[in-house]
Amino acid sequence: MKISLAGLEHERGATRSFDFRKAAPKLFTSGGEEVKATAPLEVSGTITNTGSCFHVRGRISAKLELVCARCLERFSLEIEVPLAENYVKSHAQKAEEDWRTFYGDEIVLDEAVEEELNLNLPLRGLCGDNCQGLCPICGVNRNLEKCNCREERIDPRLAVLSQLMEQAPGGGGKDGST
């Protein structure tokens, strides 16, 4: 995604709109799993010559397919991410710390778009807030069917006490007396 600066370079305050549709870049969840795009990426906005830099402001829209962290089923996610970047020519006297540089007479947005998408992916994708996940005993998807497993939750600090209860049938003394 390249924005030509022809006609903007020498006129402070000059603005141009842009609109791109292209295949989404490779995206990865925080766990390292690749995220599949189900539709082309849409990037639109404006670029403005502020005099000291070129300010890009716009929106990124993506339709993605993720795997739910609880039930492991695939689900669709539509995200819309704001895009706001400042670009300065690479040979400029001083670029601000968070400004991006460009060469020639075009600004390439690909790196900024990919970065914004990766930063805005959910840490744990969930198919829904009420997802019940998988049963830790039998592995059935609790959203689709009900299981009869009994899940005991014992505080790990008290696990030793439950073992003692199983060993001493008569009351707790060495010989079974109280």
C-alpha positions in Angstrom: 0.0 0.0 0.0 1.8 3.0 -1.3 0.7 6.6 -1.1 2.2 9.0 -3.7 3.3 12.4 -2.4 3.2 14.0 -5.8 1.4 17.3 -5.4 1.6 17.2 -1.6 5.4 17.6 -1.0 5.6 21.4 -1.4 2.3 22.6 -0.2 1.8 22.8 3.6 -1.8 21.7 4.5 -2.3 19.8 1.3 -4.5 16.7 1.9 -5.2 13.5 -0.1 -7.6 10.6 0.5 -6.6 7.0 0.1 -8.4 3.7 0.0 -6.8 0.3 -0.4 -8.1 -3.3 -0.5 -5.5 -6.0 -0.4 -4.8 -9.4 1.1 -4.1 -9.2 4.9 -0.5 -9.7 6.0 0.4 -12.7 8.1 -0.8 -12.2 11.6 -0.1 -14.2 14.7 -1.8 -14.5 18.1 0.2 -13.9 21.3 0.5 -17.8 21.5 2.1 -17.9 18.0 -0.9 -19.3 16.1 -1.4 -17.9 12.7 -4.6 -15.9 12.2 -6.5 -16.5 8.9 -8.1 -13.5 7.1 -11.5 -14.3 5.6 -11.7 -11.2 3.4 -9.4 -8.6 1.9 -8.0 -6.0 4.3 -9.5 -2.5 3.9 -7.4 0.6 4.7 -8.8 4.1 4.1 -8.0 7.6 5.3 -6.2 10.8 4.5 -2.6 12.0 4.4 -1.8 15.7 5.2 1.4 17.7 4.7 1.8 19.4 8.1 5.1 21.1 7.1 7.2 19.1 9.5 5.9 15.7 8.5 3.2 13.8 6.6 0.4 12.8 8.9 -1.6 9.7 8.0 -4.9 9.2 9.7 -7.4 6.5 8.8 -9.0 3.1 9.7 -8.1 -0.5 9.1 -10.9 -3.0 8.8 -10.3 -6.8 8.8 -12.4 -9.9 8.9 -10.4 -12.7 10.6 -10.9 -16.3 11.8 -9.5 -17.2 15.2 -9.6 -20.3 17.4 -11.4 -19.9 20.7 -9.1 -20.2 23.7 -11.7 -22.1 25.7 -13.5 -24.5 23.3 -11.0 -24.6 20.4 -13.7 -24.0 17.8 -13.0 -21.5 14.9 -15.0 -18.2 15.0 -15.1 -15.0 13.0 -13.9 -11.7 14.3 -14.3 -8.3 12.6 -12.0 -5.6 13.9 -11.7 -2.0 13.0 -8.4 -0.3 14.1 -7.5 3.4 14.0 -4.4 4.3 12.0 -2.5 7.4 13.0 1.2 7.8 11.9 3.6 10.6 11.2 6.2 10.1 8.4 9.2 12.2 7.7 11.7 11.9 4.8 14.7 9.8 5.7 17.2 12.7 5.2 15.2 15.2 7.3 17.2 17.0 9.9 15.5 15.6 13.0 12.7 13.0 13.2 10.7 12.7 16.4 11.2 9.4 18.3 7.9 7.8 17.3 7.8 9.1 13.6 8.4 6.7 10.8 10.8 7.5 7.9 10.3 7.0 4.2 12.5 7.2 1.1 11.7 8.7 -2.3 8.3 10.2 -3.1 6.0 7.4 -1.7 5.0 6.3 1.7 4.5 2.6 2.2 1.9 1.8 4.8 2.3 -2.0 5.0 4.5 -2.1 8.1 2.3 0.3 10.1 -0.8 -1.5 9.1 0.6 -4.9 10.1 1.9 -3.5 13.4 -1.5 -2.0 14.3 -3.4 -5.2 13.5 -1.0 -7.3 15.6 -1.3 -4.9 18.5 -5.1 -5.0 18.4 -5.6 -8.7 18.2 -7.2 -10.1 21.3 -4.8 -11.7 23.7 -7.2 -14.7 24.1 -9.8 -15.0 21.4 -13.1 -16.1 22.7 -16.1 -17.2 20.5 -18.4 -15.6 23.0 -18.4 -14.2 26.6 -20.5 -17.1 27.7 -18.3 -19.8 26.1 -18.1 -22.8 28.6 -15.1 -24.4 27.0 -14.0 -28.0 27.1 -14.6 -30.4 30.0 -11.1 -31.0 31.6 -12.1 -34.6 32.3 -13.7 -36.0 29.2 -12.9 -33.2 26.7 -16.4 -32.6 25.4 -17.3 -29.1 24.1 -19.6 -27.9 26.9 -21.2 -25.4 24.4 -22.5 -28.3 22.3 -23.3 -31.0 24.8 -23.6 -31.6 28.5 -21.4 -34.1 30.2 -21.9 -35.8 33.6 -18.3 -35.5 34.8 -17.8 -34.5 38.4 -15.1 -32.0 38.7 -13.6 -31.7 42.1 -11.7 -28.6 42.9 -9.4 -29.0 45.8 -7.2 -26.2 46.9 -3.6 -27.4 46.3 -2.6 -26.2 49.7 -5.2 -28.6 51.3 -4.5 -31.6 48.9 -2.4 -33.3 51.6 -5.4 -33.3 54.0 -7.6 -35.1 51.4 -5.0 -37.8 51.1 -4.9 -38.2 54.9 -8.7 -38.6 54.9 -8.5 -41.4 52.4 -5.8 -43.3 54.5 -7.4 -43.1 58.0 -10.8 -44.8 58.0 -11.3 -44.9 61.7 -10.7 -41.5 63.1 -7.2 -40.3 62.7 -5.1 -42.0 65.4 -2.2 -44.3 64.6 -4.2 -47.4 65.5 -7.5 -46.0 64.2 -8.7 -44.8 67.6 -9.7 -41.2 68.4 
